[in-house]
């Protein structure tokens, strides 16, 4: 299951992205000045869990400078697992709520 979110952020807001994903249980896998990759969950837990947030998930956050203090932010979620790859509407809602939480955390509207 894949999701993409695009938004515009001020520089100070974009700098909060790693803190947000850390609060959601992700670990920073790699980082460069314009991108970060986060991972959460376990492939072993996938067939045995009913919570999509425990499934193996990779998030890539890419920043592209648009002006001196603004960035275009592209966040890609890749959620894999849950046995036979059957995701419910509730699973999608949980990931969508997390994506919206990123905007609230960084104060983007």
LINJO-V121591 format. One record per backbone hydrogen bond with DSSP energy under -1.0 kcal/mol. NH is the residue of the N-H (numbers start at 1). CO is the residue of the C=O. E is the energy in kcal/mol with one decimal. If there is no record, write none. Layout:
BEGIN
{{NH/CO/E} {NH/CO/E}}
END
This chain:
BEGIN
{{3/77/-2.0} {5/75/-2.4} {7/73/-2.1} {9/71/-2.6} {11/69/-2.0} {14/10/-2.5} {15/11/-1.7} {16/13/-1.6} {17/14/-1.4} {20/16/-2.2} {21/17/-2.1} {22/18/-2.0} {23/19/-1.9} {25/22/-1.6} {26/21/-2.4} {27/39/-2.8} {29/37/-3.2} {30/37/-1.3} {32/35/-2.9} {36/61/-2.1} {37/30/-2.7} {38/59/-2.8} {39/27/-2.3} {40/57/-2.0} {42/54/-1.6} {48/45/-1.5} {49/46/-1.0} {54/51/-2.3} {55/52/-1.2} {57/40/-3.0} {58/78/-2.2} {59/38/-2.6} {60/76/-2.4} {61/36/-2.7} {62/74/-2.8} {63/34/-3.2} {64/72/-2.2} {66/70/-2.4} {67/70/-1.4} {71/9/-3.0} {72/64/-3.2} {73/7/-3.6} {74/62/-2.6} {75/5/-3.1} {76/60/-2.8} {77/3/-2.9} {78/58/-2.3} {79/1/-3.2} {80/56/-2.9} {92/88/-1.9} {93/89/-2.2} {94/90/-1.9} {95/91/-1.9} {96/92/-2.7} {97/93/-2.7} {98/94/-1.8} {99/95/-2.3} {100/96/-2.3} {101/97/-2.1} {102/98/-1.5} {103/99/-1.1} {104/100/-2.0} {105/101/-3.0} {106/102/-2.1} {108/103/-2.9}}
END
